[in-house]
Amino acid sequence: MPEEANTLTLTPAKHDHLGRLHCGVTYDGFIVVAGEPHNIKDGEEINIRRVPVKVKRNGSEYTFSRIA
């Protein structure tokens, strides 16, 4: 699978799908992945418990990546 299919970069007030998983940045510092909400600080990286996804925040860019 190409690398692009394994990552998704979003900014606040945007949402999309990473494969079949819905990912969104509701507002700056608040994300939702597959229905699971999280606060995330600038520079922080978190692993989502329910699904194999990690999220890294860099300013107003949020990168959602599949974990193998």
C-alpha positions, 0 to 999 in steps of 0.5 A, spaced: 500 500 500 502 506 498 505 511 504 499 516 502 494 511 504 497 510 511 497 517 513 492 523 513 494 531 514 488 535 516 487 542 519 482 545 524 475 544 522 477 539 517 475 531 517 476 525 512 477 518 512 484 514 513 481 508 510 475 506 513 476 510 519 473 517 520 478 522 522 477 530 524 480 536 527 474 539 530 478 545 533 485 547 534 487 542 540 481 537 539 481 531 535 476 525 533 478 518 531 473 513 529 468 516 534 474 517 540 475 524 542 482 527 544 485 533 546 492 534 543 497 539 545 502 542 540 508 537 539 504 531 542 503 525 539 498 520 541 496 513 540 488 511 539 486 506 543 480 503 540 484 503 533 491 502 530 492 510 529 497 515 532 496 522 531 502 527 531 500 535 532 505 540 529 502 547 530 495 547 526 497 541 522 495 534 525 497 528 521 494 521 522 498 515 521 496 507 521 500 503 526 502 496 523 
